[in-house]
Amino acid sequence: MRVEVAYALPDKQKIIELDVEENCTVRDAVRRSNIQVYFPEVDVDTVKVGIFGKAVRKPEEQILKEGERVELYRELKVDPKQARANRAAKTAKA
């Protein structure tokens, strides 16, 4: 079965196509992708993941389906709520 594992930084991205067996979990696909060769900072055992933009809560249990793309998520530098508050404060000062 064919799946993809994807990771992106603002200036670089990588999509790795994999052939995996039926009953392959999301976490297994991430480990098999060897994404850390391209992005050494990625911890394949703990990175947050999703499938086509929808977060996967239990990647060790979630079974992949043919054609799915596993996306690895970076940690946010700023909490989205705080970012909105910062923008609002900046706008209020203007």
TORROFI-979898 format. One record per residue (C-alpha): chain; z, y, x. Coordinates in nm, 4 decimals, always signed. Example, Ala and Ser with C-alpha at 12.3 -4.5 7.8 and 13.67 -1.06 7.14 Angstrom:
<pts>
+-------+----------+----------+----------+
| kette |       up |    north |     east |
+-------+----------+----------+----------+
|     A |  +0.7800 |  -0.4500 |  +1.2300 |
|     A |  +0.7140 |  -0.1060 |  +1.3670 |
+-------+----------+----------+----------+
</pts>
This chain:
<pts>
+-------+----------+----------+----------+
| kette |       up |    north |     east |
+-------+----------+----------+----------+
|     A |  +0.0000 |  +0.0000 |  +0.0000 |
|     A |  -0.0895 |  +0.3460 |  +0.1328 |
|     A |  +0.1598 |  +0.6376 |  +0.1355 |
|     A |  +0.2000 |  +0.9640 |  +0.3258 |
|     A |  +0.4925 |  +1.1312 |  +0.5013 |
|     A |  +0.4685 |  +1.5089 |  +0.5404 |
|     A |  +0.6691 |  +1.7725 |  +0.7256 |
|     A |  +0.5930 |  +2.1393 |  +0.7811 |
|     A |  +0.7206 |  +2.4350 |  +0.9765 |
|     A |  +0.5887 |  +2.7879 |  +0.9208 |
|     A |  +0.3391 |  +2.7436 |  +1.2046 |
|     A |  +0.2839 |  +2.3672 |  +1.2189 |
|     A |  +0.2502 |  +2.0758 |  +0.9784 |
|     A |  +0.1867 |  +1.7044 |  +0.9976 |
|     A |  +0.0872 |  +1.4481 |  +0.7356 |
|     A |  +0.1115 |  +1.0879 |  +0.8476 |
|     A |  -0.0621 |  +0.8154 |  +0.6502 |
|     A |  +0.1098 |  +0.4780 |  +0.6487 |
|     A |  +0.0353 |  +0.1292 |  +0.5227 |
|     A |  +0.3622 |  -0.0143 |  +0.3915 |
|     A |  +0.4576 |  -0.3260 |  +0.2005 |
|     A |  +0.5510 |  -0.3303 |  -0.1662 |
|     A |  +0.9190 |  -0.2448 |  -0.2216 |
|     A |  +0.9230 |  -0.0039 |  +0.0747 |
|     A |  +1.1897 |  +0.2611 |  +0.0242 |
|     A |  +1.1469 |  +0.6313 |  +0.0852 |
|     A |  +1.3865 |  +0.6201 |  +0.3830 |
|     A |  +1.2004 |  +0.3209 |  +0.5345 |
|     A |  +0.8709 |  +0.5125 |  +0.5162 |
|     A |  +1.0280 |  +0.8155 |  +0.6847 |
|     A |  +1.1590 |  +0.5955 |  +0.9664 |
|     A |  +0.8240 |  +0.4164 |  +1.0091 |
|     A |  +0.6320 |  +0.7429 |  +1.0231 |
|     A |  +0.7743 |  +0.8284 |  +1.3681 |
|     A |  +0.7692 |  +1.1921 |  +1.2591 |
|     A |  +1.0287 |  +1.2738 |  +1.5274 |
|     A |  +0.7537 |  +1.2303 |  +1.7893 |
|     A |  +0.6009 |  +1.5522 |  +1.6518 |
|     A |  +0.9255 |  +1.7156 |  +1.5363 |
|     A |  +1.2172 |  +1.5973 |  +1.7540 |
|     A |  +1.4655 |  +1.8007 |  +1.5500 |
|     A |  +1.4134 |  +1.5789 |  +1.2423 |
|     A |  +1.6880 |  +1.3212 |  +1.1891 |
|     A |  +1.5043 |  +1.0474 |  +0.9989 |
|     A |  +1.8313 |  +0.8960 |  +0.8783 |
|     A |  +1.9658 |  +1.2115 |  +0.7102 |
|     A |  +1.6753 |  +1.4478 |  +0.6391 |
|     A |  +1.6479 |  +1.5518 |  +0.2735 |
|     A |  +1.3319 |  +1.4216 |  +0.1103 |
|     A |  +1.1221 |  +1.4420 |  -0.2024 |
|     A |  +0.8098 |  +1.2951 |  -0.3546 |
|     A |  +0.5428 |  +1.5497 |  -0.4506 |
|     A |  +0.7999 |  +1.8309 |  -0.4631 |
|     A |  +1.0677 |  +1.6465 |  -0.6592 |
|     A |  +1.3897 |  +1.5749 |  -0.4676 |
|     A |  +1.4859 |  +1.2119 |  -0.4160 |
|     A |  +1.8615 |  +1.1679 |  -0.4480 |
|     A |  +1.8837 |  +0.8116 |  -0.3132 |
|     A |  +1.6040 |  +0.7646 |  -0.0583 |
|     A |  +1.7572 |  +0.4371 |  +0.0609 |
|     A |  +1.7043 |  +0.2929 |  -0.2893 |
|     A |  +1.3942 |  +0.4741 |  -0.4224 |
|     A |  +1.0908 |  +0.2441 |  -0.4042 |
|     A |  +0.7564 |  +0.4057 |  -0.3249 |
|     A |  +0.4401 |  +0.3650 |  -0.5277 |
|     A |  +0.0817 |  +0.3557 |  -0.4044 |
|     A |  -0.0474 |  +0.6987 |  -0.3003 |
|     A |  +0.2838 |  +0.8842 |  -0.3069 |
|     A |  +0.3599 |  +1.1527 |  -0.0505 |
|     A |  +0.7108 |  +1.1736 |  +0.0916 |
|     A |  +0.7981 |  +1.5304 |  +0.1888 |
|     A |  +1.0714 |  +1.6074 |  +0.4394 |
|     A |  +1.2706 |  +1.9217 |  +0.3689 |
|     A |  +1.4065 |  +2.1620 |  +0.6293 |
|     A |  +1.7510 |  +2.3120 |  +0.5953 |
|     A |  +1.7418 |  +2.6616 |  +0.4499 |
|     A |  +1.8374 |  +2.9416 |  +0.6871 |
|     A |  +1.9713 |  +3.1536 |  +0.4003 |
|     A |  +2.1071 |  +3.0368 |  +0.0658 |
|     A |  +1.8512 |  +3.1364 |  -0.2034 |
|     A |  +2.1209 |  +3.3094 |  -0.4092 |
|     A |  +2.2250 |  +3.5142 |  -0.1088 |
|     A |  +1.8624 |  +3.6020 |  -0.0313 |
|     A |  +1.8155 |  +3.7346 |  -0.3873 |
|     A |  +2.1384 |  +3.9351 |  -0.3598 |
|     A |  +2.0224 |  +4.0811 |  -0.0281 |
|     A |  +1.6883 |  +4.1845 |  -0.1791 |
|     A |  +1.8590 |  +4.3377 |  -0.4826 |
|     A |  +2.0973 |  +4.5348 |  -0.2616 |
|     A |  +1.8086 |  +4.6602 |  -0.0492 |
|     A |  +1.6153 |  +4.7665 |  -0.3605 |
|     A |  +1.9212 |  +4.9449 |  -0.5041 |
|     A |  +1.9560 |  +5.1512 |  -0.1839 |
|     A |  +1.5913 |  +5.2636 |  -0.1986 |
+-------+----------+----------+----------+
</pts>
